[in-house]
Amino acid sequence: MADVKAKDTSTKVSIDEASEHVSSLTFDDKVIKKMAGMAATEIPGILAMSGNFISGLTDKILNADDPTKGITVAVGKKQVAIDMKVVCEYGRNIPEIFQAIVDKVSGVIKEMTGLDVVEVNVHVYDVLTKEDFSRQMKGKPEERPELNKEESPEAPPTVE
C-alpha cells in the first residue's frame, strides 16, 4: 500500500487578526426606564409617574421610589422609543410640560447612552392640584379614591 500524505487544509490566522475582537455596549430596558423616569420627575408640573393602576393610588405610593413605573421602552442597538404615563399638576400648561419631558428625557438618554430617542409618547393619566395630590398621598389606602383601571398604552414600535 502506498503512503498517502494528507494535505494541510487548515487556515492559519495571523496574530494581528486573532487579536481583533468585536466589542459591544448594551443597556437593559430597566436602565433606560430609570433614566427616563428620573429625568421626567425633575420637570415642574409632573406630580407622579403612573403605573398600570391595578391597585390605584396605592400602587403609586408603594412604588413612589420606583422611577420606572408607568414607563415602557423599546431599546435597539442605536435607538430608543419611550412611552410614559404621568399625573400632571392642575393649572399647568400640559403641552409645555410635554415638550419639557421630550427635551429632557431625550437629552439625558443621548448624553448617558449615546442612543437616539426616536419617540417619546406621554399619556396624561390624571391632573391634580398639589394639595389634592398631597392629601391623597397622606390618606389611608382605603380612603384613597380608586383611579380608573386601564390597560397600559400600546407598546412602542420596534427600533433598530
Secondary structure, 3 states (H helix, E strand, C coil): CCCCCCCCCCCCCCHHHHHCCCCCCCCCHHHHHHHHHHHHCCCCCEEEECCCCCCCHHHHHHCCCCCCCCEEEEECCCEEEEEEEEEEECCCCHHHHHHHHHHHHHHHHHHHHCCEEEEEEEEEEEEECHHHHHHHHHCCHHHCCCCCCCCCCCCCCCCC
